[in-house]
């Protein structure tokens, strides 16, 4: 058996939160199977002193790993970007990659100003997003059926199949009011959807999951319980899928899908993709 190769250090460096650099960089790393990465996000690198500290950290990691680190940056300040890119590492700048071609195409120089993306958000859109988050938190797991007429989408499915994280992602990223309701054994016994959902069929979207994966998730929450048993999970998933088919509810298996993939599918199926901002 061959020894496993050491993990390669990867840094996401930004004068903002670093979330953009991490998101884009991670998407690139997933294209390289079999390579192990140690990843770290370094936000708010907005002074020369912080840039020097980042360089030391990058180069220390390279000496420890015995390989050059990979650095993804979204540093807007040209001076700080030049400093960090002088480190002994593979440095990839998303700003340089995309801004220069856009300047040439638009015939306009970019401002090279930190935080412009936040400042450019329309205040009404920002307010809508906050309202959507509050709405989604208040309508999690069937806590209330009030104001469902104002929901953009209502997710249904068995407990622990991914309804809550998907709802919150839709609210935080896209400003969508997403309620979610669990399908429980009492619903299966009645052979009907919860009554409050009947008049909102057009907003319903179902999530299902492989019973083995569901049992694994539930076991972490309630070990050695009937709730987590594979037999019970198989029964609940089977009954939930039968109900969704019978009621004509569109649904998706969440077992191997990321939250981003699930959310994109929900938006397309419920025709909410034009709401993205």
C-alpha positions in Angstrom: 0.0 0.0 0.0 1.5 3.3 -1.1 1.7 6.1 1.6 -0.9 8.8 1.2 0.5 12.1 -0.2 0.7 15.0 2.2 -2.1 17.6 2.0 -1.4 20.8 0.0 -2.0 24.1 1.8 -4.5 26.4 0.2 -5.2 29.9 1.3 -8.1 32.3 0.4 -6.9 35.8 1.0 -9.1 38.9 0.7 -9.4 42.5 1.9 -13.0 41.6 2.5 -14.6 38.6 4.0 -12.9 36.1 1.7 -16.1 34.2 1.0 -15.9 35.0 -2.7 -12.3 33.8 -3.0 -13.2 30.6 -1.0 -16.3 29.8 -3.1 -14.5 30.2 -6.4 -11.3 28.6 -5.3 -13.1 25.6 -3.8 -15.0 25.1 -7.1 -11.6 24.9 -8.9 -10.1 22.5 -6.4 -13.0 20.0 -6.7 -11.9 19.4 -10.3 -8.7 17.6 -9.0 -9.7 14.2 -7.6 -7.2 12.4 -5.4 -5.4 15.5 -4.2 -5.8 16.4 -0.6 -5.9 20.1 0.5 -5.6 21.9 3.8 -7.7 25.1 3.4 -7.7 28.4 5.3 -9.5 31.6 4.7 -7.7 34.9 5.7 -10.1 37.9 5.6 -9.6 41.6 6.0 -6.1 41.8 4.8 -6.2 45.6 4.4 -2.8 46.9 5.6 0.8 46.2 4.6 1.4 44.8 8.1 -1.4 42.2 7.6 0.0 41.4 4.2 3.4 40.7 5.6 1.9 38.4 8.2 0.0 36.5 5.5 3.2 36.1 3.5 4.9 34.6 6.6 2.0 32.2 7.2 2.0 31.1 3.5 5.7 30.5 3.4 5.8 28.7 6.7 3.1 26.3 5.4 5.1 25.7 2.3 8.2 24.8 4.3 6.1 22.5 6.5 4.4 20.8 3.5 7.4 20.5 1.3 5.4 22.0 -1.5 4.3 25.5 -2.6 1.0 26.5 -1.2 -1.9 27.6 -3.5 -3.3 31.1 -2.9 -6.5 32.4 -4.2 -7.0 36.2 -3.7 -9.6 38.8 -4.2 -7.4 41.7 -3.1 -8.6 44.9 -4.7 -5.7 47.1 -3.5 -3.0 46.7 -6.1 -0.2 47.4 -3.6 -1.4 44.7 -1.2 -2.0 42.2 -4.0 1.5 42.8 -5.4 2.9 42.1 -1.9 1.0 38.8 -1.4 1.7 37.6 -4.9 5.4 37.9 -4.2 5.2 35.0 -1.7 6.7 31.7 -2.7 3.4 30.2 -3.7 1.1 29.7 -6.7 -1.0 32.9 -6.4 -4.2 33.3 -8.5 -6.0 36.6 -8.4 -9.7 36.6 -9.4 -9.6 40.4 -9.6 -6.8 40.4 -12.2 -8.3 37.5 -14.1 -11.7 39.1 -14.6 -11.3 42.9 -14.0 -8.7 43.6 -16.7 -10.7 41.9 -19.6 -13.8 43.8 -18.4 -12.0 47.1 -18.4 -10.9 46.5 -21.9 -14.4 45.4 -23.0 -16.3 48.3 -21.3 -13.7 51.0 -21.9 -13.9 52.0 -18.3 -11.3 51.7 -15.5 -12.5 49.9 -12.4 -12.5 51.8 -9.1 -10.3 49.3 -7.3 -12.3 50.1 -4.2 -12.8 47.6 -1.4 -16.4 46.8 -0.4 -18.1 48.1 -3.5 -20.1 44.9 -3.9 -21.8 45.5 -0.5 -22.4 49.2 -1.2 -24.0 48.5 -4.6 -26.8 46.3 -3.1 -30.1 48.1 -3.4 -31.5 48.8 0.0 -34.9 47.4 -0.8 -33.3 44.1 -1.9 -31.3 44.0 1.4 -34.5 44.6 3.4 -36.3 41.9 1.5 -33.5 39.5 2.2 -33.7 40.2 6.0 -37.5 39.8 5.9 -37.1 36.5 4.1 -34.7 35.2 6.7 -37.1 36.2 9.5 -40.0 34.6 7.7 -38.1 31.3 7.1 -36.9 31.0 10.7 -40.5 31.6 11.9 -41.9 28.9 9.5 -39.3 26.2 10.1 -40.3 22.6 10.6 -44.1 23.4 10.5 -43.9 25.6 13.6 -46.8 27.7 12.2 -49.1 27.7 9.2 -49.8 31.4 9.4 -49.1 33.6 6.4 -48.4 30.7 4.0 -50.0 32.7 1.3 -46.9 35.0 1.3 -44.4 32.1 1.0 -42.5 31.8 -2.2 -42.0 28.1 -1.7 -43.0 25.4 0.8 -40.7 22.4 1.2 -42.0 19.1 2.4 -40.4 15.8 3.3 -39.5 13.5 6.2 -37.6 14.8 9.2 -33.8 15.4 8.5 -33.9 15.2 4.8 -32.5 18.7 4.3 -35.5 21.0 4.4 -34.2 23.5 7.0 -30.7 24.2 5.5 -32.2 24.5 2.0 -34.9 26.9 3.2 -32.3 29.1 5.0 -30.0 29.1 1.9 -32.9 30.2 -0.3 -33.7 33.0 2.2 -30.1 34.2 2.8 -28.9 34.0 -0.8 -31.9 34.9 -2.8 -34.3 36.7 -0.5 -37.0 34.0 -0.9 -39.6 33.3 1.8 -39.2 29.5 2.3 -41.4 27.6 4.7 -41.0 23.9 5.4 -43.2 21.2 6.8 -42.2 17.7 7.9 -44.2 14.7 6.6 -44.9 12.5 9.7 -46.4 9.1 10.3 -49.8 10.7 11.2 -49.9 12.2 7.7 -49.2 8.8 6.2 -51.9 7.2 8.3 -54.5 9.7 7.1 -53.2 9.4 3.6 -53.3 13.2 3.1 -51.1 16.2 3.3 -51.4 18.4 6.4 -54.6 20.4 5.9 -53.0 23.8 5.9 -51.0 22.8 2.8 -53.9 21.8 0.6 -54.6 25.2 -0.8 -50.9 26.0 -1.5 -50.1 23.1 -3.8 -48.5 25.3 -6.4 -45.9 26.3 -3.9 -45.0 22.8 -2.7 -41.7 21.1 -3.5 -40.7 17.8 -1.9 -37.3 16.5 -0.7 -36.6 12.8 -0.2 -33.4 11.0 0.8 -32.0 7.5 0.7 -33.1 5.6 3.8 -29.5 4.5 4.7 -28.3 8.1 4.6 -31.3 9.2 6.6 -30.7 6.6 9.3 -27.1 7.8 9.5 -28.1 11.4 10.0 -30.8 10.5 12.6 -28.5 8.2 14.5 -26.2 11.2 15.2 -29.2 13.1 16.6 -31.0 10.2 18.5 -28.7 7.2 18.9 -30.3 3.7 19.1 -33.8 5.1 18.7 -36.7 3.8 16.6 -36.7 7.3 15.0 -33.2 6.5 13.6 -33.7 2.8 12.8 -33.1 1.8 9.2 -36.5 0.0 9.1 -38.4 3.1 10.3 -36.4 5.3 7.9 -37.2 3.0 5.0 -40.9 3.1 5.9 -41.1 6.9 6.2 -39.2 7.5 3.0 -41.4 5.0 1.1 -44.6 6.5 2.5 -43.5 10.1 1.8 -42.6 9.3 -1.8 -45.9 7.6 -2.3 -47.7 10.6 -0.9 -45.8 13.1 -3.1 -46.5 11.0 -6.2 -50.1 10.7 -5.3 -50.5 14.4 -4.7 -48.5 15.5 -7.8 -45.8 17.2 -5.8 -42.4 17.7 -7.6 -39.6 16.3 -5.6 -35.8 15.7 -5.5 -33.5 13.2 -3.8 -31.2 15.2 -1.6 -28.9 12.3 -0.7 -25.9 13.2 -2.9 -26.8 16.9 -3.7 -25.2 20.0 -2.2 -27.5 22.7 -0.8 -26.6 24.9 -3.8 -27.7 22.2 -6.2 -30.9 21.5 -4.3 -31.8 25.2 -4.1 -31.1 25.8 -7.8 -33.4 22.9 -8.7 -36.1 24.1 -6.4 -35.9 27.6 -7.9 -36.2 26.2 -11.4 -39.0 23.9 -10.7 -41.1 26.4 -8.8 -40.1 29.1 -11.4 -38.4 31.3 -8.9 -35.1 31.8 -10.7 -36.0 35.2 -11.9 -36.0 36.4 -8.3 -32.2 36.1 -8.0 -30.3 39.3 -7.1 
